[in-house]
């Protein structure tokens, strides 16, 4: 961006970065911010999917070419992340919001969980968030911006049959709180959104291979949340909540909201918490 462009009306519009923005929840989050008046930067691995998403967002949200940028990058590589953030800042002149949506879910039992797989899943859920947040820090400090990390109900409880996923999301939750406390003096607000299962077209099918691979894994494990009876959330509802968290600078949100007191009770009284978790998941 040329210095003279910083005074243009478009330069005053805030900028939201969404990682993992080429599909799924990331698409809905990007659309929600676009409808709220933000310029959008999408980061993901696949260039073609990013371009397809860009076209869809332009069609559904009325974005012009000056209001959206897509960058294909491997977010577990620090150099690529740094380059992407610099490119976004050069293009838009500012960064106001970073939504760390990249991650990987899992299915499996502790009996079959290897150290290598545990490390892989934790890395997939934590390292991109670390690198993207560090790289965006200078621009977020300048705008007194907001980071929203997408956690999970599994960041609050260790439900059955989710393999390395609860460990990974608990790690993300811990890093988020540390980041929030350390970066608050710099004017950056850091939040964690913990949604329960999100409705997907491939629900029940995407983990079929895991169920076959692990002999200790019951068929219910392939279902959303490992077989939880918690009703699936719409991706649009989750995305709208992300925007609200930014607008209100909320700290730690659990969806659906009625689960928060149950999780709190479980932390205060672990035996009851285990009973509640078993009740909310179907038996073998």
Protein Blocks (a to p, Z undefined) as FASTA:
>chain_A
ZZklmmpmklmpccdddehilgcjllmmmmmmmmnopacddddfblmlmmmmmmmmmmmn
opafklcccddddfkbmklmmmmmmmmmmmnopafbdcdfbdcddeddfklpcfklmmmm
mmmmmmmmmmmmmmmmmmmmmnopaddddddfklmbccehkljmmmmmmmmmmmmmmmmm
mmmmnopacddddddddddfkgoklmmmmmmmmmkbcfklmpghhipabdcddfklmmmm
mmmmmmnopabdcddfklmmmmmmmmmmmmlmmmmmmmmpccZZ
